[in-house]
Amino acid sequence: MFKKQESIKKATTIVYLLIFITSIILSYVLMTSSNFPITEIGIKGEYENINKNQIDLIKNKFIKNNFFTVDLHQTRKGFKKLPWIRDVSIRRDWNKFGLLVEIESHKPIGKWNNGGLINSYGEIFNAAYEDELPLFIGSDEFVGEMALKYKQINKILEKELMQIATISLSKRLSWEIYTNNQMRFFLGKEGDNNIIKKLEVLIENYQFILSESKSRIEYVDLRYKDGFAVKKLSEKLHKIKKARKTTL
């Protein structure tokens, strides 16, 4: 009885050993065989600012091995080096023995200081861009907060068909904006002074307060606790501003 159990135990060990060796051999064959090439690379997502040559360059550099041995991690890192790619996911397509690449591009909302762009997540990235964008002026540590404030303020301004041309946050954390119709707003510090609420009140009453004299306004100062101040342009500055509008 004891010898029979020993024989069964040895046979079981041999079977497991053979399975292990076979698995190693099979894995080696799969990894080195040219019979499992990547047949298709599908690319999804919005990537209008990324040209085909850039994508082909990454594909040729990183997607060299067969379906089983391709390094998805390194390939992902390669794609993320392209200027306009914010994130990318790559997975194997087992139905077609291919790869599925899904790209998320940066969506620029503004230019940052003297260089770089800001995306819709409030992140700074570097890429070439020729179209006009609002200018953001501030410290890198507050870029996310500035992107959020930009969206909030623009939503208010659009009620009077205005948009931000420049938004700045000073070292003293004081906000200022300059609109596309050349109006300047001193908003002041956030703190207890809710600058968004005060701007909403101003824009809601815009037609009654500022519409007639808007072309002669140098700035609107909302830094007062219980109101705001308006400084009108001198005749000389009014003519300069009018000339600028004519040339736009």
Secondary structure as GFF3:
##gff-version 3
##sequence-region A 1 248
A	DSSP	alpha_helix	2	32	.	.	.	ID=ss1
A	DSSP	beta_strand	41	46	.	.	.	ID=ss2
A	DSSP	alpha_helix	52	62	.	.	.	ID=ss3
A	DSSP	alpha_helix	72	80	.	.	.	ID=ss4
A	DSSP	beta_strand	85	93	.	.	.	ID=ss5
A	DSSP	beta_strand	98	105	.	.	.	ID=ss6
A	DSSP	beta_strand	108	112	.	.	.	ID=ss7
A	DSSP	beta_strand	117	119	.	.	.	ID=ss8
A	DSSP	beta_strand	124	125	.	.	.	ID=ss9
A	DSSP	beta_strand	135	137	.	.	.	ID=ss10
A	DSSP	three_ten_helix	140	142	.	.	.	ID=ss11
A	DSSP	alpha_helix	143	157	.	.	.	ID=ss12
A	DSSP	three_ten_helix	158	160	.	.	.	ID=ss13
A	DSSP	beta_strand	164	169	.	.	.	ID=ss14
A	DSSP	beta_strand	174	179	.	.	.	ID=ss15
A	DSSP	beta_strand	184	189	.	.	.	ID=ss16
A	DSSP	alpha_helix	195	204	.	.	.	ID=ss17
A	DSSP	alpha_helix	206	209	.	.	.	ID=ss18
A	DSSP	three_ten_helix	214	216	.	.	.	ID=ss19
A	DSSP	beta_strand	217	221	.	.	.	ID=ss20
A	DSSP	beta_strand	229	232	.	.	.	ID=ss21
A	DSSP	alpha_helix	235	247	.	.	.	ID=ss22
###
